[in-house]
Amino acid sequence: MTAKKTVQRQGFRTGESIVYPSHGVGKIVDIDEQEVAGMTLELFVILFEKDKMTLRVPVGKANSVGMRKLADEASVKKALDTVKGRARVKRTMWSRRAQEYEAKINSGDLILISEVVRDLYRSESQPEPSYSERQLYEAAIDRMSREVAAVEKLAEPEAVTKIEKTIEASPKRKRAAQAEEEANAEAA
């Protein structure tokens, strides 16, 4: 089998991992030409291995749909710093917050996704989250961990562990957990 040569279009090249906003991290496996309505279109062929999905994006539309290169290490550090912060939960109806979280996850922006992870994370000592909260948290941690794993060359489970340990290690979370333990000890 002959090795395919690397092709580059719009600053993206074959073999490169990218982030597609509504699907997360994928890999450009080919740049294909297809005839559609009598016109020849150049398409990025993007493979999302974990989802067993292939997406074809017109080369000219890559930027307008929000496709981007992987975050750099500074952005990953900023995202990890974001999850250390204090959870900011608005006092609005859950349905409204859920829509906002969903929009942040589908934005493809690593920092916005890390805010969702931070806000929806629940430690072992906290009450069980609702089904929809858990679904949104899983989606956010999945997107964030895929990108952290790709940038830092880790396996995805290692990236999830790293993110969750970063959250647990935040001083505010530790103080809150200690205060909760003391309150539980007094009540017993």
Long-range contacts (C-beta under 8 A, 24 or more apart in sequence): 4-30, 7-31, 9-42, 9-44, 9-59, 9-62, 10-59, 10-60, 10-62, 10-63, 11-69, 12-44, 12-62, 12-67, 12-69, 16-69, 17-70, 17-150, 18-46, 18-67, 18-68, 18-69, 18-70, 19-67, 19-68, 19-69, 19-70, 19-71, 19-108, 19-110, 19-147, 20-46, 20-48, 20-55, 20-57, 20-65, 20-66, 20-67, 20-108, 21-65, 21-66, 21-67, 21-106, 21-107, 21-108, 22-106, 22-108, 23-48, 23-51, 23-53, 23-55, 24-48, 24-108, 24-142, 24-143, 24-146, 24-147, 25-70, 25-143, 25-146, 25-147, 25-150, 26-55, 29-54, 31-59, 32-56, 50-146, 50-156, 66-107, 66-108, 68-108, 70-147, 70-150, 70-151, 71-110, 71-147, 71-151, 72-151, 73-151, 73-152, 75-110, 75-111, 76-110, 76-147, 76-148, 76-151, 76-152, 78-111, 79-110, 79-111, 79-113, 79-114, 79-144, 79-148, 80-114, 80-148, 80-162, 80-163, 80-166, 82-111, 82-114, 82-115, 82-118, 83-114, 83-117, 83-118, 83-121, 83-163, 83-166, 83-167, 83-170, 84-118, 84-166, 84-167, 84-169, 84-170, 84-172, 85-118, 85-170, 85-172, 86-172, 87-118, 87-119, 87-121, 88-115, 88-118, 88-119, 89-119, 94-130, 94-132, 98-132, 98-136, 101-136, 101-140, 102-136, 104-140, 105-136, 105-139, 105-140, 105-143, 110-144, 110-147, 113-140, 113-143, 113-144, 114-144, 116-140, 117-141, 117-144, 117-163, 117-167, 118-167, 121-164, 121-167, 123-168, 123-173, 123-177, 125-177, 125-180, 125-181
